[in-house]
Amino acid sequence: MSKNENKTLDCRGLSCPEPLTLLRNLVRKAEPGQEITLLSDDPVSLRDVPAFCNFMGHKLVSLPDDQHPHRFIIKKKE
């Protein structure tokens, strides 16, 4: 996966733990500093994605606002 090639992961319609599992797998393949946009309509993602980023050391560049689906931008740790 190229650092310049940011990815979008569309997890709409999926429920916990699928969005987080798919995100974890994509982050593993990403290069340090690469950004991943996650779309999710699962309300549990509002808790799980920030916790995942905090635990793994990735940066949560953008948190969802009141939009639906929720849109997270995650930057893989350098």
Secondary structure, DSSP 4 states (H G I P E B T S, - for coil): --TT--EEEE-TT--TTHHHHHHHHHHHHSPTT-EEEEEE--TTHHHHHHHHHHHHT-EEEE---S-SSEEEEEE---
